[in-house]
Amino acid sequence: MMQSVSPQPADTTLVLPAQEVGGSFLPTSIWDLFGYAQGFEFPLALVFLLGLFFLCTAYVRYFRQWRGSQALLKINPSNLGVRDFQSALGDARPGNPYRLAGERLLEEQGRGGTPQSMLDYALRYIGFDHDNYKEVDRYITAAVYIALSLGLLGTLLGIFVLFMSGNRHAASDLVGLGIAVVSTMLALVVRLILWPLNIVLQAWVRKRYKELQTWAVSVAYGLAREEVPVRLREE
């Protein structure tokens, strides 16, 4: 006697990287949410890498350009000869800001300039060189604001997806939650890493250029065998 066997229904349970708790799906970690972010993490990661590239490039240029400055800082302006100064400049790297300022001082002195005119001429070129570092600040600021805008866009889109249907569904809820959380988190990561590092870099650069300006003042009046005016000393 044959027995009929009723077919078993296929298992169509949706597999999600989460745990089912009380009928709803909850992510087990922050990394699970990346699976629901719908690709919002990729443009934010690209912005972060571009900003980090500009920042690292500025650091590398900074260390390479200022290498060899200590030898020029050891020059005694009170007993400074033109030939000795030229020899010391020749030992520095061609792009070194101290060498750049020293060459401008000698150039203006060769035209019969006064210490003040020598100093003004050198400081003008120092300012031009400093402006190159200020360009980095613009790139980092642009990267931070783009990341924050993308994060806000992802947050609003995630909230929209979360509440766009009248009937709540676990899959759509997690997609909205993933977009909102991941985009907001990555935008804040970009802001909290790039911005402080850029502030440290710019403060470091400003400090070095102030030391360079003080050095240029002492060398300019040392070459002219004159005392530095009190006003310039205070500045």
NORVENLIN-V960630 format. One record per residue. RES is the residue in one letter. SS is DSSP state (A for helix, B for strand, O for the rest). PHI is phi in whole degrees, 0 to 359 (999 if undefined). D_LAST is the distance of its C-alpha to the last C-alpha in Angstrom with 2 decimals. Layout:
# NORVENLIN-V960630
res = (RES,RES)
ss = (SS,SS)
phi = (PHI,PHI)
d_last = (D_LAST,D_LAST)
This chain:
# NORVENLIN-V960630
res = (M,M,Q,S,V,S,P,Q,P,A,D,T,T,L,V,L,P,A,Q,E,V,G,G,S,F,L,P,T,S,I,W,D,L,F,G,Y,A,Q,G,F,E,F,P,L,A,L,V,F,L,L,G,L,F,F,L,C,T,A,Y,V,R,Y,F,R,Q,W,R,G,S,Q,A,L,L,K,I,N,P,S,N,L,G,V,R,D,F,Q,S,A,L,G,D,A,R,P,G,N,P,Y,R,L,A,G,E,R,L,L,E,E,Q,G,R,G,G,T,P,Q,S,M,L,D,Y,A,L,R,Y,I,G,F,D,H,D,N,Y,K,E,V,D,R,Y,I,T,A,A,V,Y,I,A,L,S,L,G,L,L,G,T,L,L,G,I,F,V,L,F,M,S,G,N,R,H,A,A,S,D,L,V,G,L,G,I,A,V,V,S,T,M,L,A,L,V,V,R,L,I,L,W,P,L,N,I,V,L,Q,A,W,V,R,K,R,Y,K,E,L,Q,T,W,A,V,S,V,A,Y,G,L,A,R,E,E,V,P,V,R,L,R,E,E)
ss = (O,O,O,O,O,O,O,O,O,O,O,O,O,O,O,O,O,B,B,B,B,O,O,B,B,B,B,O,O,A,A,A,A,A,A,A,O,O,O,A,A,A,A,A,A,A,A,A,A,A,A,A,A,A,A,A,A,A,A,A,A,A,A,A,A,O,O,O,A,A,A,A,A,O,O,O,A,A,A,O,O,A,A,A,A,A,A,A,A,A,O,O,O,O,O,O,A,A,A,A,A,A,A,A,A,A,A,A,A,A,O,O,O,O,A,A,A,A,A,A,A,A,A,A,A,A,A,A,A,A,A,A,A,A,A,A,A,A,A,A,A,A,A,A,A,A,A,A,A,A,A,A,A,A,A,A,A,A,A,A,A,A,A,O,O,O,O,O,O,A,A,A,A,A,A,A,A,A,A,A,A,A,A,A,A,A,A,A,A,A,A,A,A,A,A,A,A,A,A,A,A,A,A,A,A,A,A,A,A,A,A,A,A,A,A,A,A,A,A,A,A,A,A,O,O,O,O,O,O,A,A,A,A,A,O)
phi = (999,271,252,280,248,285,295,280,293,292,280,251,294,287,272,233,285,203,250,272,231,62,84,237,266,240,298,276,202,294,291,297,293,297,290,252,283,58,85,292,286,289,296,292,295,295,298,297,293,295,298,294,296,298,293,294,298,295,297,297,298,298,293,288,290,269,295,89,285,298,296,286,290,277,294,269,295,288,227,245,256,295,294,296,292,297,295,293,294,294,279,274,295,302,268,294,299,293,293,300,293,296,294,292,297,293,295,289,294,297,270,80,284,280,304,292,292,299,292,299,294,291,294,296,287,297,296,298,291,294,297,297,286,292,298,298,299,292,296,294,298,297,298,295,290,295,297,295,292,295,297,295,298,295,297,294,294,297,295,296,296,294,240,283,246,289,267,286,224,299,295,292,297,289,296,297,294,296,298,293,291,294,295,294,297,292,297,291,297,300,295,281,261,291,296,297,297,293,297,297,298,295,295,296,295,299,297,294,288,294,296,294,296,297,297,297,297,294,290,300,281,291,294,272,57,235,283,289,301,299,299,291,297,293,292)
d_last = (110.39,107.03,104.18,101.66,98.05,95.60,92.48,89.32,86.43,83.56,80.36,77.89,75.23,71.74,69.74,66.19,63.54,63.92,66.23,68.80,68.52,70.68,71.42,67.79,65.66,62.53,60.01,59.93,56.25,53.21,54.19,57.49,55.68,54.33,57.93,58.01,54.62,56.35,53.72,50.71,48.99,48.94,46.57,44.19,44.34,43.71,40.58,39.33,40.05,38.34,35.15,35.31,35.88,32.75,30.71,32.29,31.87,28.10,28.05,30.28,28.29,25.07,26.68,28.48,25.65,23.19,26.02,25.63,21.84,22.20,23.92,21.09,18.57,20.95,20.67,19.98,17.85,19.34,22.78,22.44,25.31,25.63,28.72,27.42,24.31,26.69,28.90,26.20,25.20,28.90,29.23,26.77,28.06,28.18,26.18,23.45,19.97,18.96,22.09,21.45,18.05,19.70,22.68,20.79,19.09,22.60,24.14,22.09,22.61,26.31,26.38,25.14,21.65,19.00,15.84,13.97,16.87,16.94,13.39,14.17,17.44,16.27,13.64,16.55,18.75,16.35,16.29,20.08,20.51,18.56,20.88,23.80,22.87,22.56,26.22,27.25,26.01,28.38,31.27,30.87,30.62,33.75,35.60,34.91,36.08,39.10,40.05,39.79,41.90,44.50,44.60,45.24,47.88,49.57,49.56,51.22,53.70,54.58,55.30,57.39,59.41,59.86,61.47,62.89,66.49,68.55,70.02,67.63,67.95,66.42,65.45,63.78,62.04,60.52,59.42,57.59,56.11,55.06,53.31,51.44,50.40,49.52,47.49,45.53,44.96,43.78,41.41,39.78,39.64,37.78,35.31,34.78,34.33,32.45,29.95,28.60,28.51,26.56,23.97,23.63,23.35,20.67,18.52,19.12,18.28,14.93,14.02,15.28,13.49,10.02,11.48,12.84,9.80,8.48,12.15,12.52,10.10,12.13,15.33,15.06,14.86,17.27,19.76,19.69,20.13,17.49,14.92,11.21,10.22,8.74,6.38,5.06,5.44,3.80,0.00)
